[in-house]
Amino acid sequence: MRGLNKVTLIGNLGKDPENQKLTGDIAVSKFSLATTEIFKDKDGQTSAKTEWHTIVLWRSLAELAAKYLQKGSLVYIEGKLKTRQFEDKEGKVRYTTEIVAEQLIMLDKKND
C-alpha cells in the first residue's frame, strides 16, 4: 500500500519571508503561517485557537514569495510534511517538522 503525505492550509504569514540563495543560485524562502480555528466552547462562547506552521518554499515558489509576500499576507499552501534533524548551539540533536510547499496561491485582495 502506498502512503500519502499531503497538507492543505489557508492562513496568514506571521512575519516577512526569510529569503536566501543557495549554491547553484537555488532560491529558498521560509516563513511562519498562522491558521486560526474559531469554535464555540462548552459555555457557548466563541473561542479561537491559532496553530503556527513553518513553511519552506523552493526555487520559483521561493522567488514568488520573496517578491510578493509579507507579514499578514493571506495564502493557500499545499505541500507535504518533512521532519529534519539538526544540532543546536549546545550540540544537542533536535528535530523540526516543516511543510514543504508544492503549491502557493496568494489570496489577498488587490489594491485599486
Disulfide bonds with the S-S distance in Angstrom:
none
